[in-house]
Amino acid sequence: MAAAIEVHDLTKLYGQRPAVNGLTLAVEAGDIFGFVGPNGAGKTSTIRMVAGLLQPTSGEIFVGGYSVKQSPQQIKRIIGYMPDYFGVYPDLRVEEYLDFYGACYQIPASERPALIDGLLELVDLGHRREDPVDQLSHGMKQRLSLARTLVNDPQVLILDEPASGLDPRARVEIRELLVEMAHMGKTVFFSTHILSDVAEICTRVGILEAGKLVAVGSLEELHLQIIPHRKVEITLLDSAQAAQEILQAITGVAAIQVAAPQENGGRSRLLVDFDGDDLALSRALAALVGAGIPVLHFSEDQHDLEEVFLQATKGLVT
C-alpha cells in the first residue's frame, strides 16, 4: 500500500538559496505526522509544495498515489489544505463562508446545509453560525478553517501551523480536533513549532533543519536515534560499591556515575547510562535486589521532545 504522502529528493531554491534541500519523506496513511523545525527551516515551503501551491525546483511529490505535478485535479479532490493565515471575509457569516467553499468544490446546493451543520457541530461553532467571520476570535477562526479543509471530505489534511498564536485552551481544542480527524480515517500532516503539541498527539515526527530532514520516526524511535543511551537513576541506602560491581557485569550498562551522597542517612545515587532494552533493565534491578542491595529508588529519566529537538538541530545526532 502506497504512503499517503511521498516526497522524493525535493528541492526548492529561492535565487541561489535552498529553502528545501533534497528532502525525502513518507507519511503513512492514518498518521498524525508532526513536521517540526526552527524558523526558516523550510516547513512552509514544503507544506505549500505538497499542497500543489508552490512549484518545486526539483523532486517528486505524490499524495494518495497521485503525482502533484502531473495530476493536480485529483490532488485537489483528496487533500484539505489549511494555510498559516486566515483571510478576512467581512461580508460573510460563518455558515455563508462554508457554503461558499462548498460551492467552490461543486457540492450541490441541496446537500450543503446538512454538510455545514455537520462541520459546525464537529468544530463546536454551531452557536456562531450567524456571526460575521471577521468577528470571531483567533481560536474560532482556526476551528472554522479546519472545518473548511473538510468540506470536500479529503483523505489527507495538510496544515501549516494550525495552533500558531492560540491561547492554551484553544490549542487543546485544536489538538483534540486533529485527533478526531485521525479517528475519522484522515491522514494529518501538520507543521508546527509547538513541541508539546507534537508530543501529545503525533504518531510520527520529522525534524527539519536548513531544508534537510535530520531525523524522522515515532517519539520512541527519535529518542533512540538522537539520545541512544537511556539514563537510569538508582538511589541506594548503602552498598554503592557493591552495586557498581554488579551493574558493570550486566549487558547494556555503558557507564556509571556516582553522585554525591545525599543527606538523610548517607544515601547514594548511581546515574547509569544504559543501552539495553526493557527486559535487560528489569534484570539489572532484579540482580541488585537479589544480591541484597538496599534499593530505595530505581527509575529511568525520560527524555522529552524538547531535548531531542535541541540536540538534533545542533547536529548532535549520534
C-alpha positions as CSV (number, residue, x, y, z in Angstrom):
1,M,0.0,0.0,0.0
2,A,1.4,3.4,-1.0
3,A,2.1,6.0,1.6
4,A,-0.4,8.9,1.9
5,I,2.4,11.4,1.1
6,E,5.6,10.5,-0.6
7,V,8.3,13.2,-1.1
8,H,11.4,12.2,-3.2
9,D,14.6,14.4,-3.3
10,L,12.6,17.6,-3.1
11,T,14.4,20.9,-3.5
12,K,13.2,24.5,-3.6
13,L,15.6,27.3,-4.4
14,Y,14.9,31.0,-3.9
15,G,17.5,32.5,-6.1
16,Q,20.6,30.6,-5.1
17,R,19.4,29.9,-1.5
18,P,17.9,26.4,-0.9
19,A,14.8,26.6,1.3
20,V,14.3,22.8,0.9
21,N,17.3,20.7,0.1
22,G,17.0,17.1,-1.2
23,L,14.1,16.2,1.2
24,T,12.8,12.6,1.1
25,L,9.9,11.8,3.3
26,A,7.0,9.4,3.7
27,V,3.8,9.9,5.7
28,E,1.8,6.7,6.2
29,A,-2.0,6.6,5.8
30,G,-3.6,7.3,9.2
31,D,-0.5,9.1,10.6
32,I,-0.7,12.2,12.7
33,F,2.6,13.5,11.4
34,G,4.3,16.5,13.1
35,F,6.7,18.4,10.9
36,V,8.9,20.5,13.2
37,G,11.9,22.7,12.8
38,P,13.3,26.2,13.7
39,N,12.0,29.3,11.9
40,G,13.4,29.3,8.3
41,A,13.9,25.6,8.2
42,G,11.7,25.2,5.2
43,K,8.5,23.9,6.7
44,T,6.1,26.2,5.0
45,S,7.8,25.9,1.6
46,T,7.5,22.1,1.9
47,I,3.8,22.3,3.0
48,R,2.9,24.5,0.0
49,M,4.7,22.2,-2.4
50,V,2.9,19.2,-1.1
51,A,-0.4,21.0,-1.4
52,G,0.4,21.9,-5.0
53,L,0.6,25.7,-4.4
54,L,4.3,26.1,-5.0
55,Q,6.4,24.6,-7.8
56,P,9.5,22.7,-6.6
57,T,12.8,23.4,-8.2
58,S,13.3,19.6,-8.5
59,G,12.0,16.4,-7.0
60,E,8.7,14.5,-6.9
61,I,5.7,14.6,-4.6
62,F,2.9,12.0,-4.5
63,V,-0.3,12.3,-2.4
64,G,-2.6,9.3,-2.3
65,G,-0.6,7.8,-5.1
66,Y,-1.1,10.8,-7.4
67,S,1.7,13.0,-8.7
68,V,1.2,16.5,-7.5
69,K,2.9,17.7,-10.7
70,Q,1.0,15.5,-13.2
71,S,-2.4,15.1,-11.5
72,P,-3.3,18.5,-9.9
73,Q,-7.1,18.0,-10.2
74,Q,-7.0,14.6,-8.4
75,I,-4.8,16.2,-5.8
76,K,-7.4,18.9,-5.1
77,R,-10.1,16.3,-4.6
78,I,-8.2,14.3,-2.0
79,I,-6.4,17.0,0.1
80,G,-7.6,19.6,2.5
81,Y,-5.2,22.5,3.0
82,M,-5.0,24.9,5.8
83,P,-2.5,27.8,5.4
84,D,-0.8,29.6,8.3
85,Y,-3.0,32.6,8.0
86,F,-6.8,33.2,7.8
87,G,-8.2,35.5,5.1
88,V,-10.7,38.1,6.3
89,Y,-14.2,37.8,4.8
90,P,-16.0,40.8,6.4
91,D,-19.2,40.3,4.3
92,L,-19.7,36.6,5.1
93,R,-21.3,34.9,8.0
94,V,-19.8,31.7,9.3
95,E,-22.3,29.4,7.5
96,E,-22.0,31.5,4.3
97,Y,-18.3,31.1,4.5
98,L,-18.6,27.3,4.5
99,D,-21.3,27.4,1.9
100,F,-19.0,29.4,-0.4
101,Y,-16.3,26.8,-0.2
102,G,-18.9,24.0,-0.7
103,A,-19.9,25.8,-3.9
104,C,-16.2,26.0,-4.9
105,Y,-16.0,22.2,-4.6
106,Q,-19.2,21.9,-6.7
107,I,-21.1,20.3,-3.9
108,P,-24.8,20.5,-4.9
109,A,-26.7,23.3,-3.1
110,S,-29.3,20.8,-1.8
111,E,-26.5,18.9,0.1
112,R,-24.6,21.9,1.5
113,P,-26.9,22.7,4.5
114,A,-26.5,19.2,6.1
115,L,-22.8,19.3,5.4
116,I,-22.4,22.7,7.0
117,D,-24.4,21.6,10.0
118,G,-22.2,18.6,10.5
119,L,-19.0,20.6,10.1
120,L,-20.1,23.3,12.6
121,E,-21.0,20.6,15.1
122,L,-17.6,18.9,14.7
123,V,-15.7,22.1,15.4
124,D,-18.2,23.3,18.0
125,L,-19.2,26.5,16.2
126,G,-22.9,25.8,15.6
127,H,-23.8,28.6,18.0
128,R,-21.8,31.1,16.0
129,R,-23.2,30.2,12.5
130,E,-24.8,33.7,12.1
131,D,-21.8,35.6,13.3
132,P,-19.6,37.6,10.8
133,V,-16.4,35.7,10.2
134,D,-14.2,38.7,11.0
135,Q,-15.7,39.0,14.5
136,L,-14.6,35.5,15.5
137,S,-11.7,35.1,17.9
138,H,-8.4,33.7,16.6
139,G,-9.1,30.3,18.0
140,M,-12.6,30.2,16.5
141,K,-11.2,31.2,13.1
142,Q,-8.7,28.3,13.3
143,R,-11.5,25.9,14.1
144,L,-13.5,27.3,11.2
145,S,-10.5,27.0,8.9
146,L,-10.3,23.3,9.9
147,A,-13.9,22.9,9.1
148,R,-13.3,24.4,5.7
149,T,-10.5,21.9,5.0
150,L,-13.1,19.1,5.5
151,V,-15.7,20.5,3.0
152,N,-14.6,18.1,0.3
153,D,-14.1,15.1,2.7
154,P,-10.4,14.9,1.9
155,Q,-8.3,11.8,2.6
156,V,-5.2,13.9,3.6
157,L,-5.1,17.1,5.7
158,I,-2.1,19.4,5.1
159,L,-2.0,22.0,7.8
160,D,0.5,24.8,8.3
161,E,0.9,25.9,11.9
162,P,-2.7,25.1,12.9
163,A,-2.1,26.1,16.6
164,S,0.0,29.2,16.0
165,G,-0.8,32.2,18.2
166,L,-3.5,30.3,20.1
167,D,-4.0,30.5,23.9
168,P,-3.6,27.2,25.8
169,R,-7.3,26.3,25.8
170,A,-7.6,26.9,22.1
171,R,-4.5,24.8,21.5
172,V,-6.0,21.9,23.4
173,E,-9.2,22.3,21.3
174,I,-7.2,22.2,18.0
175,R,-5.2,19.1,19.2
176,E,-8.5,17.3,20.1
177,L,-9.8,18.2,16.6
178,L,-6.7,16.8,14.9
179,V,-7.1,13.5,16.9
180,E,-10.7,13.4,15.9
181,M,-9.7,13.8,12.2
182,A,-7.4,10.8,12.6
183,H,-10.2,8.8,14.1
184,M,-12.3,9.7,11.1
185,G,-9.7,7.9,8.9
186,K,-7.8,11.1,7.7
187,T,-4.1,11.4,7.4
188,V,-2.9,14.5,9.2
189,F,0.3,16.2,8.2
190,F,1.0,19.5,10.0
191,S,3.9,21.8,10.6
192,T,4.4,23.4,14.0
193,H,7.0,24.9,16.3
194,I,5.0,23.9,19.4
195,L,6.8,20.8,20.6
196,S,4.3,20.0,23.4
197,D,1.5,19.6,20.7
198,V,3.7,17.2,18.8
199,A,4.5,15.1,21.9
200,E,0.8,14.9,22.9
201,I,-0.8,13.6,19.6
202,C,1.7,12.7,16.9
203,T,2.3,9.1,15.8
204,R,5.4,10.1,13.9
205,V,7.6,13.2,13.7
206,G,10.0,14.7,11.2
207,I,12.6,17.2,12.3
208,L,13.8,19.7,9.6
209,E,16.8,21.9,9.8
210,A,18.2,24.1,7.0
211,G,15.9,22.4,4.5
212,K,17.1,18.9,5.3
213,L,15.4,16.2,7.3
214,V,17.7,15.4,10.2
215,A,15.5,12.8,12.0
216,V,12.2,11.1,11.5
217,G,10.2,8.4,13.3
218,S,8.0,7.8,16.3
219,L,8.8,9.6,19.5
220,E,10.4,6.4,20.9
221,E,12.5,6.0,17.7
222,L,13.6,9.6,17.8
223,H,14.8,9.2,21.4
224,L,16.9,6.2,20.3
225,Q,18.2,8.0,17.2
226,I,19.2,11.2,19.0
227,I,19.9,10.1,22.5
228,P,20.7,6.4,22.3
229,H,21.7,5.9,25.9
230,R,18.9,5.6,28.4
231,K,19.6,7.4,31.7
232,V,18.7,5.4,34.9
233,E,18.8,6.8,38.4
234,I,19.3,4.4,41.3
235,T,19.1,5.5,44.9
236,L,20.7,3.2,47.5
237,L,20.6,3.2,51.3
238,D,24.3,1.9,51.2
239,S,26.4,-0.6,49.3
240,A,27.2,1.7,46.4
241,Q,30.5,-0.1,45.6
242,A,28.9,-3.5,45.6
243,A,26.0,-2.2,43.4
244,Q,28.6,-0.8,40.9
245,E,30.3,-4.1,40.6
246,I,27.0,-5.9,39.9
247,L,25.9,-3.4,37.3
248,Q,29.2,-3.4,35.5
249,A,28.7,-7.1,34.8
250,I,25.2,-6.5,33.2
251,T,24.9,-6.3,29.4
252,G,23.8,-2.8,28.3
253,V,25.4,-0.8,31.1
254,A,27.6,1.7,29.3
255,A,28.8,3.9,32.2
256,I,28.1,4.5,35.9
257,Q,28.5,7.8,37.7
258,V,28.3,8.0,41.5
259,A,26.6,11.2,42.6
260,A,27.5,12.9,45.8
261,P,25.9,11.1,48.8
262,Q,22.7,12.7,49.9
263,E,21.8,13.7,53.4
264,N,19.2,11.7,55.3
265,G,21.3,8.7,56.2
266,G,24.1,9.0,53.6
267,R,22.1,7.6,50.7
268,S,24.0,7.3,47.4
269,R,22.8,7.8,43.9
270,L,24.1,6.0,40.8
271,L,23.5,7.5,37.4
272,V,23.7,4.8,34.8
273,D,24.0,5.1,31.0
274,F,22.1,2.1,29.7
275,D,21.6,1.0,26.1
276,G,19.7,-2.3,26.6
277,D,16.0,-3.0,26.2
278,D,13.3,-3.1,28.9
279,L,13.9,-6.7,29.7
280,A,17.6,-6.1,30.3
281,L,16.7,-3.1,32.5
282,S,14.4,-5.3,34.6
283,R,17.2,-7.8,35.0
284,A,19.5,-5.1,36.3
285,L,17.1,-4.3,39.1
286,A,16.5,-8.0,39.8
287,A,20.3,-8.5,40.1
288,L,20.6,-5.7,42.7
289,V,17.7,-6.9,44.8
290,G,18.8,-10.5,44.5
291,A,22.2,-9.6,45.9
292,G,20.6,-7.9,48.9
293,I,21.4,-4.3,47.8
294,P,19.1,-1.9,49.6
295,V,17.5,-0.1,46.5
296,L,15.3,2.8,47.5
297,H,14.6,4.2,44.1
298,F,15.0,2.9,40.5
299,S,13.7,5.0,37.6
300,E,14.5,5.9,34.0
301,D,14.9,9.6,33.1
302,Q,12.5,10.2,30.2
303,H,14.0,12.5,27.6
304,D,11.3,14.9,26.4
305,L,10.9,16.0,22.8
306,E,12.4,19.4,23.5
307,E,15.8,17.8,24.4
308,V,15.6,15.6,21.4
309,F,14.8,18.6,19.1
310,L,17.6,20.7,20.6
311,Q,20.2,18.0,20.1
312,A,19.0,17.1,16.6
313,T,19.1,20.7,15.3
314,K,22.6,21.2,16.7
315,G,23.9,18.4,14.6
316,L,24.5,16.2,17.7
317,V,22.8,13.1,16.3
318,T,24.8,10.1,17.2
